[in-house]
Amino acid sequence: MAKIIPSPHSLATGVGALPHRDPVSACNDVLDIFPQFPYVPTLPDRGQLESIVFNDSEQLPGRIIKDDRLLFDSTTDQTKAMEQVYRDYVEGNFAPYGLHKEYASGFIEMMSRNLTRAKVFKCQVTGPVTFGMQVVDADKRPIYYDAQLADILSKMIALKVRWCEMEMRKRTGVTETLVVLNEPYLASLGSSVVPVDKETVRAGWEDIAALVEGGLGIHCCSNTDWEFVLGLNPSVVSIDAYATAKEFLLYADSIVAYMERGGVVAWGIVPSEYKLFENETTDSLYERYLAVRTQICTRMPERLFDAQSLITPSCGIRFADRNGALAIMKTAAEISQRIREKGGRA
């Protein structure tokens, strides 16, 4: 299992993107609302380089950005650059895989903050499946379908994750870190249209987990083969509980076993899409969460469920203004507060 993080006892945190354009304002808002479990916001509205996949692509061998697309140059020999990634992985040389301001302004800004009072500090990196399915070669084929490139990709991301966790500890004083792989493309597990091979996914996960010292999680905001994902033993599984709780709970036995062995479920019960959120209230979302809690707690103690749960928005918040994002995040924090009071943790 990836490193077990301290039981969060139903604290709240965020997921990824915010609509802010100012990293200082974004980090201030995160720290104000989620002081005990802060996270690094990504700010895709600042520009293409800060959007998913692009923001983690700087060190990709053969990278081309053309017509707002991220491509792999398969027309020229990339052997030397790919061998360098292998060498760096074997030697644990993660220094060249850092994030820079034009790709991750929120991360750079958050590194200037003192987070010694935080219980856990979280950031997010594009996972190899999503990365590899979004980047195509000269034949317009996703590079994840090339076994060697998929292998290189997982090792490159492992080095980036390692750099992130070390930077988080060194710069902010935090002792517990969590890096979550953003993997919406895990929805393709079992698909006959856009298939993803489970053993390739497993191998990539194991490459990353082997290099990481702190917590390592997975975020998938679509339905997937949750038994497989839980079986990878990530520190945290982050889901869109607002839209997919019913499907997720079909795997109740696997969920219970996962939480019993120290795994944490981040229940994205607050919709991150503002059009959905504005039709809800804190009370309605709290009741929705309680319904999930009640169902799963027919199979496990409420105390264990609450200990191994996080409350979050369903995904990154992008299609809202700052006030809308604040309302979504504060609602997650309020639901967390109610649950913690209910369990005597507030």
Residue pairs with C-beta under 8 A, 6 or more apart in sequence:
1 233
1 235
1 261
1 262
1 263
2 209
2 212
2 215
2 216
2 217
2 233
2 234
2 235
3 212
3 213
3 214
3 215
3 216
3 235
4 215
4 235
4 262
4 263
5 120
5 176
5 178
5 214
5 215
5 235
5 236
5 264
6 119
6 120
6 176
7 264
7 307
7 308
8 37
8 119
8 120
8 264
8 307
8 308
8 309
8 310
9 306
9 307
9 340
9 343
9 345
10 306
10 307
10 309
10 310
10 311
10 336
10 339
10 340
10 343
10 345
11 34
11 36
11 37
11 119
11 310
11 311
11 336
11 340
12 33
12 34
12 37
12 310
12 311
12 312
12 329
12 332
12 333
12 335
12 336
12 337
13 34
13 37
13 38
13 39
13 122
13 266
13 310
13 311
13 312
13 332
14 30
14 33
14 34
14 39
14 41
14 312
14 313
14 316
14 317
14 329
14 332
15 39
15 124
15 219
15 238
15 266
15 268
15 272
15 312
15 313
15 314
15 315
15 316
15 317
16 39
16 41
16 42
16 52
16 124
16 182
16 219
16 315
16 316
17 41
17 42
17 43
17 44
17 52
17 315
17 316
17 317
17 318
18 26
18 29
18 30
18 41
18 42
18 43
18 106
18 316
18 317
18 318
18 325
19 45
19 317
19 318
19 319
19 320
19 321
19 322
19 324
19 325
20 26
20 29
20 41
20 43
20 45
20 322
20 325
21 43
21 45
21 46
23 41
23 43
23 46
23 105
23 106
23 108
23 109
24 109
25 322
26 41
26 43
26 106
26 109
27 41
27 106
27 109
27 110
27 113
29 322
29 325
29 326
29 329
30 38
30 39
30 41
30 110
30 329
31 38
31 113
31 115
33 326
33 329
33 330
33 333
34 329
34 333
35 117
35 118
36 117
36 118
36 119
37 118
37 119
37 120
37 121
37 122
37 310
38 110
38 115
38 118
38 121
38 122
39 121
39 122
39 123
39 124
40 104
40 106
40 107
40 110
40 122
40 123
40 124
41 106
41 110
42 50
42 51
42 52
42 55
42 104
42 106
42 124
42 316
43 50
43 105
43 106
44 50
44 51
44 52
44 55
44 318
45 318
46 105
47 102
48 54
48 65
48 68
49 55
49 102
49 103
50 102
50 103
50 104
50 105
50 106
52 126
52 130
52 134
52 182
53 70
53 126
53 130
53 131
53 134
53 135
54 65
54 70
54 103
55 99
55 103
55 104
55 126
56 99
56 103
56 125
56 126
56 131
56 157
56 160
57 63
57 70
57 131
57 135
58 99
58 100
58 103
59 85
59 96
59 97
59 156
59 159
59 160
60 72
60 135
60 153
60 156
61 72
61 78
61 81
61 82
61 84
61 85
61 152
62 72
62 73
62 74
62 76
62 78
62 81
63 70
63 71
63 72
63 73
64 70
64 71
64 72
64 73
65 71
69 136
70 134
70 135
71 135
71 136
71 137
71 138
72 78
72 135
72 136
72 137
72 143
72 149
73 137
73 138
74 137
74 138
74 139
75 138
82 148
82 152
85 152
85 155
85 156
85 159
86 152
86 155
87 93
88 94
88 96
88 97
88 155
88 159
89 155
89 158
89 159
89 207
89 211
92 162
92 211
93 159
94 159
94 160
94 162
94 163
94 166
94 211
95 163
96 159
97 156
97 159
97 160
97 162
97 163
98 160
98 163
98 167
99 107
99 108
99 160
99 163
99 164
99 167
100 108
101 108
107 123
107 164
110 172
111 167
111 168
111 171
111 172
112 171
113 172
114 172
114 173
115 121
115 172
115 173
115 174
116 172
116 173
116 174
118 172
118 174
118 176
119 176
120 174
120 176
120 177
120 178
120 215
121 168
121 172
121 174
121 176
121 177
121 178
122 177
122 178
122 179
122 180
122 217
123 164
123 168
123 177
123 178
123 179
123 180
124 179
124 180
124 181
124 182
124 219
125 157
125 160
125 161
125 164
125 179
125 180
125 181
125 182
126 157
126 181
126 182
127 157
127 181
127 182
127 183
127 185
127 186
127 218
128 144
128 150
128 153
128 154
128 157
128 181
128 204
128 208
129 144
129 183
129 185
129 186
129 188
129 196
129 201
129 204
130 182
130 183
130 184
130 185
130 186
131 144
131 153
131 157
132 142
132 143
132 144
132 145
132 149
132 150
132 153
133 142
133 144
133 185
133 188
133 194
133 196
134 142
134 185
135 142
135 143
136 142
136 143
137 143
137 146
143 149
143 150
143 153
144 150
144 153
144 196
144 200
147 200
150 200
150 204
151 203
151 204
151 207
153 204
154 203
154 204
154 205
154 207
154 208
155 207
157 181
157 204
157 208
158 207
158 208
158 210
158 211
158 212
159 211
161 179
161 181
161 208
161 211
161 212
161 216
162 211
162 212
162 213
164 177
164 179
165 177
165 179
165 212
165 213
165 214
168 174
168 177
169 175
169 177
169 214
176 214
176 215
177 214
177 215
178 214
178 215
178 216
178 217
178 235
178 236
179 212
179 214
179 215
179 216
179 217
180 216
180 217
180 218
180 219
180 236
180 238
181 208
181 216
181 217
181 218
181 219
182 219
183 218
183 219
183 220
184 219
184 220
184 221
184 222
185 196
186 196
186 201
186 218
186 220
186 222
186 224
186 225
186 229
187 220
187 222
187 223
187 224
188 194
188 195
188 196
189 196
189 198
189 201
189 224
189 225
189 228
189 229
190 225
198 225
198 228
201 228
202 232
205 232
205 234
208 216
209 216
215 235
215 236
216 234
216 235
217 234
217 235
217 236
217 237
217 238
217 264
217 266
218 229
218 232
218 234
218 236
218 237
218 238
219 238
219 239
219 266
219 315
220 229
220 237
220 238
220 239
221 239
221 240
221 243
221 244
221 268
221 314
221 315
222 240
222 244
223 244
223 247
223 248
226 237
226 247
226 248
226 250
226 251
226 254
226 255
227 251
227 254
229 237
230 237
230 251
230 254
230 255
230 257
230 258
230 263
231 254
233 258
233 261
233 263
234 263
235 263
235 264
236 263
236 264
236 265
236 266
236 310
237 258
237 263
237 264
237 265
237 266
238 265
238 266
238 268
238 310
238 312
239 245
239 248
239 265
239 266
239 267
239 268
240 268
240 314
240 315
241 248
241 267
241 268
241 269
241 289
241 292
241 314
242 268
242 269
242 270
242 271
242 276
242 285
242 288
242 314
243 271
243 314
245 267
245 269
245 292
248 255
249 255
249 292
249 295
249 296
252 295
252 296
252 299
253 299
255 265
255 296
256 296
256 299
256 300
258 265
259 265
259 300
259 304
259 305
259 308
260 300
260 304
262 308
263 308
264 308
264 309
264 310
265 308
265 309
265 310
266 309
266 310
266 311
266 312
267 289
267 292
267 309
267 310
267 311
267 312
268 312
268 313
268 314
268 315
269 285
269 288
269 289
269 292
269 311
269 312
269 314
269 332
269 335
270 277
270 280
270 285
270 311
270 312
270 313
270 314
270 328
270 331
270 332
270 335
271 277
271 280
271 313
271 314
271 328
272 313
272 314
272 315
272 316
272 317
272 318
272 328
273 314
273 319
274 317
274 319
274 320
274 324
274 328
277 320
277 324
277 327
277 328
277 331
282 331
282 334
282 335
285 331
285 335
286 334
286 335
286 338
289 311
289 335
289 339
293 302
293 305
293 306
293 339
296 305
297 305
302 343
303 343
306 339
306 340
306 342
306 343
306 345
309 339
311 332
311 333
311 335
311 336
311 339
312 332
313 328
313 329
313 332
317 324
317 325
317 328
317 329
320 328
337 346
340 346
